[in-house]
Amino acid sequence: MNSHEPLFRFLADLVAIPSMNPMGRTHIGVGYNEETIADYVTDVLRQSGVDVKTYEVTPHRPNVVAYVDSGAGQTVLLEAHLDTVHAENMTIEPFHPRIADGRLYGRGACDAKASLACFLHTVCMFANKSSGLKYNIVVAAVSDEEYGFTGARCAIDNGLNAEFGIVGEPTQLRIVRAHKGVLRWRVVTKGTAAHSAYPDRGDNAIYTMGIVLSRLQAHGAELIQRPKHPQLGTPTLNVGVIEGGQAVNIVPDRCWIEIDRRTLPEETEDGILKSVESALRNVAKYEFEKPHISIGGIDVSPENPFVQRLASVIETINGECVVETAQYATDAGVYNNSGIPTVVFGPGDIAQAHTATEFVETDQVIRCSEILLQFLTK
Ligand SMILES: [Zn+2]
């Protein structure tokens, strides 16, 4: 593993720096946020001579963007997220990476620090000898993928652009060229509070929500009867959270639910909200809050020349290449929406992501790095 020593040093260092996503909470402790890991990534890139910029997404939560300009006509984006889910229930040491039995263990090992390590390793190799490159490279290490996708959006708002993108997530070195998107928002019903001994003097917001819920259930059932996208199936709708009322002896004046609507690549946020509104027609006193998660689906053509080149390199190194589709959403939705055809590809298995014993197979990390090297060079 000697020639891969820098690659695994990056990966071990990244896992050893906690970068847990606060997941919307405002009170956070040690080990949360991406600032420390972003500083590490910036230092590593600068020391290798790579041109780096950082952008603050929200306070203490930056993106790091690195550029290697080889003078080529086309640019490839390599993007991975800096954040991980929390580590509270892990049964291994989350931040003391350990290699055993061909696996590297730790929080974020597969989701998605292995991809990030491969991207850093690759871009550092070309810092001072970009002449062999077929493309210019942009590496984006972004914040907040696990919750709000705000890092990817910030990267686009700051002018990130490329002809093709690879979002590094654990796909077992398969190419995910299509996946669903997700739209999440709250619906609020409002009523009038009263003493529960006189319910007729009030207006029960929970009862109104009951009507909303039965309409949404019917709408969700109708969605899965729609004609299927050939790879992704139908859109879905789930109400996952409900909260309302202050006490059992008060007629509740407010109730809210949170909707998770999984979307197909061709659907728009506006169109989806309108169709849910139409399912709720004639229900009085409900309001939509602005969606707090809105990420499009992706559907990159298997004929896309970058996809074909990547697939043929994977086939050379792995002996086969699987191009597939997935139900989950990633940052790739943000890049595709802004016109950068972007697929998902990286070492590790999504089945390991977020688990109590998260690991990545070291052999896949090595092969990912070799695939990137071949893909990016002439
Ligand atoms: Zn991830």
Residues whose N, C-alpha, C, O or C-beta is under 5 A from the ligand:
A	BS01	ZN	D111 A112 E169
